[in-house]
Amino acid sequence: SSGYLYLRNANSFGVADIAIFYGIPEDMPLCGDWDGDGLETIGIFRPSSATFYLRNSNSLGFADSEFRFGQTGDIPLAGDWFGSGHDSAAVYRPSTGMLYLADGRNGLGNVIALPRTDLLPSDQVIVGDWDADGTDTLGYYRPATGEFRLLFGHQPNPETVTLSFGPIGLKAVAGEWS
C-alpha cells in the first residue's frame, strides 16, 4: 500500500534484503522471469489503467516493458504458459470467470481466452508448474472449503487434482519451496 516492494533472499524471518520504491499505492505486485534469464524479477499491475510495468532486474528504475492488458477489476498473474523459458502476463476476470493468457515475451503477443466455469468470484487463482514439465498452469484455492484445485493443462476440461490443506479461509501462495 506504500509503493515499496520488499524482497528477501531467503525463506526465513528477517528484514528485507532489498527495498525498492516501484509504483503507487494502488499497484498490485507480481514477479516473473520476464526476459528468460532464469531469475524472477519485479513487476506491478496498475488496476486503474490495466497496465503492467515489468523490470528485468530487482532494482530501482523505469519499466523495461510496459503494456495495457485487461480491465479494471482483473487480477494479474504471471507464468510460463507455453514452456518457452520466460514468463508472460495473464489476467483473471472474477466478474466473468474468464482467464486471459498472453504468450508474448515482455508484452502481449497472442492472447488466449479460457472460460473457467468452475471458478467462483471468491476463489483465489494461483499459478505453478504442478507436474514439473516446464509449463505453468493454473490452480485455485476455495477459501470456503479449504480446497486447492490444480489444473494440468489450459484446455477447457483439464485433468484436475483436488487437495485439502489447512483450515478454511487462508490466503493461497504458490511457489517452488525446495
C-alpha positions as CSV (number, residue, x, y, z in Angstrom):
1,S,0.0,0.0,0.0
2,S,3.0,2.3,0.1
3,G,4.5,1.7,-3.3
4,Y,7.5,-0.2,-1.8
5,L,8.4,-3.7,-2.7
6,Y,10.4,-5.6,0.0
7,L,12.4,-8.6,-1.2
8,R,14.2,-11.2,0.8
9,N,16.8,-13.7,-0.5
10,A,15.8,-16.5,1.9
11,N,12.7,-18.2,3.2
12,S,13.4,-17.1,6.8
13,F,12.5,-14.4,9.2
14,G,14.3,-11.1,8.9
15,V,14.4,-7.7,7.3
16,A,14.2,-7.2,3.6
17,D,17.5,-7.6,1.6
18,I,16.1,-5.2,-1.0
19,A,13.6,-2.4,-0.7
20,I,12.5,-0.8,-3.9
21,F,10.1,2.1,-4.4
22,Y,8.3,1.0,-7.5
23,G,4.8,2.2,-8.4
24,I,2.0,3.8,-6.5
25,P,-0.1,2.6,-3.5
26,E,-2.9,1.0,-5.7
27,D,-0.5,-1.2,-7.7
28,M,-0.5,-4.9,-7.3
29,P,2.9,-6.6,-7.2
30,L,3.9,-9.7,-9.1
31,C,7.1,-11.4,-10.2
32,G,8.3,-13.4,-13.1
33,D,11.2,-14.3,-15.3
34,W,10.3,-11.7,-17.9
35,D,13.4,-12.0,-20.1
36,G,14.2,-15.7,-19.8
37,D,17.4,-15.4,-17.9
38,G,16.4,-17.7,-15.1
39,L,15.8,-15.0,-12.5
40,E,12.5,-13.8,-11.1
41,T,12.2,-10.0,-11.1
42,I,9.6,-7.5,-10.1
43,G,6.6,-6.2,-11.8
44,I,3.4,-4.4,-11.0
45,F,-0.1,-4.2,-12.4
46,R,-1.9,-0.9,-12.1
47,P,-5.7,-1.7,-11.8
48,S,-6.9,1.8,-12.7
49,S,-5.4,1.7,-16.1
50,A,-5.0,-2.2,-16.5
51,T,-1.3,-1.6,-17.2
52,F,1.6,-4.0,-16.5
53,Y,5.1,-2.5,-15.6
54,L,7.8,-5.1,-15.7
55,R,11.5,-4.9,-14.7
56,N,14.3,-7.3,-15.8
57,S,16.2,-6.6,-12.6
58,N,15.3,-6.2,-8.9
59,S,16.5,-2.6,-8.8
60,L,15.1,0.9,-8.9
61,G,14.4,2.2,-12.4
62,F,11.8,2.6,-15.2
63,A,9.9,-0.4,-16.5
64,D,11.7,-2.5,-19.1
65,S,8.3,-3.4,-20.5
66,E,5.0,-1.6,-20.2
67,F,1.7,-2.6,-21.7
68,R,-2.0,-2.4,-21.2
69,F,-3.8,-5.8,-20.7
70,G,-7.1,-6.5,-19.1
71,Q,-9.6,-4.1,-17.5
72,T,-10.4,-2.6,-14.1
73,G,-11.2,-5.4,-11.7
74,D,-8.9,-8.0,-13.2
75,I,-6.4,-9.9,-11.1
76,P,-2.9,-10.1,-12.6
77,L,-1.0,-13.4,-12.9
78,A,2.3,-14.4,-14.4
79,G,3.6,-17.8,-15.7
80,D,5.5,-19.6,-18.4
81,W,2.2,-20.7,-20.0
82,F,3.8,-22.5,-23.1
83,G,7.1,-23.8,-21.8
84,S,9.1,-21.1,-23.6
85,G,11.5,-20.4,-20.8
86,H,10.1,-16.9,-19.9
87,D,7.1,-15.7,-18.0
88,S,4.2,-13.8,-19.6
89,A,1.3,-11.9,-18.2
90,A,-2.3,-13.1,-17.7
91,V,-5.4,-11.8,-16.0
92,Y,-8.3,-13.4,-14.3
93,R,-11.6,-11.6,-14.5
94,P,-13.7,-12.6,-11.5
95,S,-16.8,-11.0,-12.9
96,T,-17.0,-13.4,-15.8
97,G,-14.7,-16.3,-14.7
98,M,-12.5,-15.7,-17.8
99,L,-8.7,-16.1,-17.8
100,Y,-6.6,-14.4,-20.5
101,L,-3.1,-15.8,-21.1
102,A,-0.6,-13.9,-23.1
103,D,2.3,-15.7,-24.8
104,G,4.5,-12.7,-25.6
105,R,7.9,-12.0,-24.2
106,N,7.9,-8.7,-22.3
107,G,4.5,-7.9,-23.7
108,L,1.3,-9.4,-25.0
109,G,1.9,-11.5,-28.2
110,N,-1.1,-13.7,-28.8
111,V,-3.8,-13.8,-26.1
112,I,-5.7,-17.0,-25.3
113,A,-9.1,-16.7,-23.6
114,L,-10.1,-19.5,-21.3
115,P,-13.5,-19.8,-19.8
116,R,-13.4,-21.3,-16.3
117,T,-17.0,-22.1,-15.3
118,D,-15.8,-23.9,-12.2
119,L,-14.4,-20.7,-10.6
120,L,-16.3,-18.7,-8.0
121,P,-15.7,-15.0,-7.6
122,S,-14.3,-15.7,-4.1
123,D,-11.7,-18.2,-5.4
124,Q,-8.0,-17.3,-5.3
125,V,-6.3,-18.2,-8.6
126,I,-2.7,-19.4,-8.3
127,V,0.0,-20.4,-10.8
128,G,2.5,-23.2,-10.8
129,D,4.3,-26.0,-12.7
130,W,2.4,-28.7,-10.8
131,D,3.8,-31.6,-12.8
132,A,7.4,-30.2,-13.3
133,D,7.1,-30.3,-17.1
134,G,8.4,-26.7,-17.6
135,T,4.9,-25.3,-18.3
136,D,2.9,-23.3,-15.7
137,T,-0.8,-24.0,-15.3
138,L,-3.5,-22.6,-13.1
139,G,-4.9,-23.7,-9.9
140,Y,-7.2,-22.1,-7.4
141,Y,-7.9,-22.1,-3.7
142,R,-11.5,-22.1,-2.5
143,P,-11.4,-20.3,1.0
144,A,-14.9,-21.5,1.9
145,T,-13.9,-25.2,1.8
146,G,-10.1,-25.0,2.2
147,E,-9.6,-26.9,-1.0
148,F,-6.9,-26.4,-3.7
149,R,-7.7,-27.5,-7.2
150,L,-4.7,-27.8,-9.5
151,L,-5.3,-27.9,-13.3
152,F,-3.0,-29.8,-15.6
153,G,-3.4,-28.0,-18.9
154,H,-5.1,-25.0,-20.5
155,Q,-7.9,-26.8,-22.3
156,P,-11.5,-26.3,-21.2
157,N,-11.7,-29.5,-19.1
158,P,-8.1,-30.3,-18.0
159,E,-7.1,-33.1,-15.6
160,T,-7.6,-31.7,-12.1
161,V,-6.3,-32.7,-8.7
162,T,-8.1,-31.5,-5.5
163,L,-6.2,-31.2,-2.2
164,S,-7.4,-30.1,1.2
165,F,-4.8,-28.2,3.2
166,G,-5.1,-26.3,6.4
167,P,-8.1,-24.6,7.9
168,I,-10.7,-22.8,5.8
169,G,-10.2,-19.1,5.0
170,L,-6.5,-19.0,4.3
171,K,-4.7,-16.9,1.6
172,A,-3.1,-19.0,-1.1
173,V,0.5,-18.7,-2.2
174,A,2.2,-20.9,-4.7
175,G,6.0,-21.4,-5.0
176,E,8.9,-23.8,-5.6
177,W,9.8,-24.3,-1.9
178,S,12.5,-27.0,-2.2
